[in-house]
Amino acid sequence: MKRIVHAACPHDCPDACGVLITVQDGRATKIQGDPRHPVTRGFLCAKVAKYLDRVYSPERVLYPMRRIAAKGPGEQRNFSPPGQPGAAVPTQAQVWRRISWDEALDEIASRFRAIANEYGSEAILPYSYGGTLGTINGSTMDRRFFHRLGASQLDRTICSAAGEAGLKSVLGVKLGTEPEQFRHSNYIIAWASNIHGNNVHLWPFIMEARRNGAKLVVIDPYRTRTAACADWYLPINPGTDAALALGMMHVIIGENLHDADYVAKYTLGFDQLRDKVKEYPPERVAQWTGIAASDIRKLAREYATTRPAVIRLNYGIQRSERGGMATRAVVMLPCITGSWKEVGGGLQMSLSEAVDLNSEALRRPDLMKTALGREGRTINMVKLGWALNTLNDPPVKALFVYNCNPASVCPEHNEVVRGLLRTDLFTVVHEQFFTDTTDYADIVLPATTFFEHKDLQKAYGHYYIQVSNQAIAPLGECRPNVEVFRVLAERMGFQEKCFHETVDEMIDLALDSTKKDPWMQGIDRERLEQEHVRFNFAASSSAGQPRAAVRTRSDEPFLPFANGNFRTASGKAELYNEALQAQGLDPVADFTPPTESRHGKNVNKLPLELLARKADNFLNSTFSNLPAVQEMEEPGLLEICATDAEARGIREGDRVRVFNGRGEMLLRARVDGKVQPGVVSAHLNWAKMTPGFQSINALTSEKLTDMGNSATFYSVLVEVERIQPNAKQ
């Protein structure tokens, strides 16, 4: 029997695509974008278009496994970089022994009880992030379980917390310009945003605007795919974005190009901002940013006078030491120009607070008091290496990893690995594949893909919410996160009714209409499910077909701040924010060069700034093991400009060593024009797929951002040297 199932992509991307999965006799045979979804509009990104390869990969973990060999990658490489011979791979029986779910659950429960009895329950640490953004399998039963257990809590800040803090310090909420409005823009700034590479469903709206005469400007230290397509590309020195935004406001305010009426009605602290930006004339800003003063003036004037103008700001801007302040400064721009009033104006960074789900009821933080009688300790996920190697009272004795691959994505990779190698650390990993992190696991549990379970999916890049339906039965003995933590709760003897709620009951709870969000009224599970029943794909392009997702904002177009309505304490856009002063930050905005940069204190006394980039066709470390996706990337490269390469005697294709005081990587030189002098670039990949089993995060630090306590992946200094042809490595 053949049927088409509607699902939603749960991966860490703003697009949250509507997906159609064709199922024939119980097997998925086709995946495509849902043409009825107003943002997906019938196409998928290159990696998800190949998702059948992921679901049916022969490398899938299909059964619970217990380690019977020493921890670490050793000779356990499952994959080899293109062009390199594979290392000897032992049979699975030499590394893992298949066990039953009952054996695995009993061992986990027994070890957790023993650790809690000896060290206290806070010696157990959950570790998860964005492996799925599905509401139910992302953060419901797992949170309940670890709250009730009394485990240490994880501060999940690694990716976006600095930018979110900067955004909310001005607007008070994570809302902004919807993607459909970009087609109406006449001036579009992609600021630290590789739209063409990792936000592809916004791109058609931008192309429509450009066909109508809009100008696309890209501000980025790396010549991305988007920059290559731009009308005007402005390469900027890493970590200097706040200076550029302040320099633009110097021009806009100094030349009276701001919207005085909007500023007077809907902003707080304009006088203080006007005084502050006097310190940032374009000539001074040019010295930091590497952008000519004349270009700074041109950019400011064009942005302020071409209406409507919109900024697509992405999270690359906030991955430096002053990332929160950089975000805050950029977010002020539409507030002083008043572009929030216009269809096609404003700014988009995150729209994730468009949907107000009943998160407390889903996560049950009150269960922590049942377990401990108090709030539990919190550990920042960025500092995992420190937590595993240094933290005491109590030490971390058990680690449960799901929805994440910390042995690849965490900073201070070498310290993380040192901690994971501890023989006294009991590590459980719930995963779809044998990843960098499973190389250090004691027990591996098989996880479902989104084809194999049901979920509720919202987005951070548009205003639609969907039910993602299960398309196929779980392969092998794979189980979704919800089921794993439900049965673990039973093994631990937890009696609370919440551990018995079904997925449908949790979706109903998430959409509880008693919540005080007027835009969620009338949105329930039945309505979301009815959007997809009896869908006739052949008629999908016909007029009158229902949308494949429910809009959470009834007014179209949605202009969240056209008449103020900011969710700050003052109700206005806070150009002056007293709360920042209490944190030791400038209450308006300022620019201070990162300490680990060419313009800062240069703490490592190294000359090159490293962009530890994400690959265009992977998603963090996800997808990087699939051959069909690998073919779209060229791993193992260090990109360096001709000037810096010549100074070091490096030529195209040379083997090079990139290093600092934290670690090193061996890569091949790509000498081209995608980076500026003083900057080099390499992207994230699985450590087990690189020479020496190293991640680019061997070079990054655990230093936290100014706001939000995020990771500073883009504040990294290194040196590069050519490896002599006969050198032994």
Secondary structure, 3 states (H helix, E strand, C coil): CEEEEEEECCCCCCCCCEEEEEEECCEEEEEEECCCCCCCCCCCCCCHHHHHHHHCCCCECCCCEEECCCCCCCCCCCCCCCCCCCCCCCCHHHHEEECCHHHHHHHHHHHHHHHHHHHCHHHEEEECCCCCCCHHHHCCHHHHHHHHHCCCEEECCCCCHHHHHHHHHHHCCCCCCCHHHHHHCCEEEEECCCHHHHCCCCHHHHHHHHHCCCEEEEECCECCHHHHHCCEEECCCCCCHHHHHHHHHHHHHHCCCCCHHHHHHHEECHHHHHHHHCCCCHHHHHHHHCCCHHHHHHHHHHHHHCCCEEEEECHHHHCCCCHHHHHHHHHHHHHHHCHHHCCCCEEECCCHHHCCCCHHHHHCCCHHHHHHCCCCCEEEHHHHHHHHHCCCCCCCCEEEEECCCHHHHCCCHHHHHHHHCCCCCEEEEEECECCCCHHHCCEEEEECCHHHCCEEECCCCCCEEEEECCCCCCCCCCECHHHHHHHHHHHCCCCCHHHHCCHHHHHHHHCCCCCCCHHHCCCCHHHHHHCCCCCCHHHCCCCCCCCCCEECCCCCCCCCCCCCCCCCCCCCEECCCHHHHHCCCCCCCCCCCCCCCCCCCCCCCCCEEEEEECCCCCECCECCCCHHHHCCCCCCEEEECHHHHHHCCCCCCCEEEEEECCEEEEEEEEECCCECCCEEEEECCCHHHCHHHCCHHHCCCCCECCCCCCECCCCCEEEEEECCCCCCC
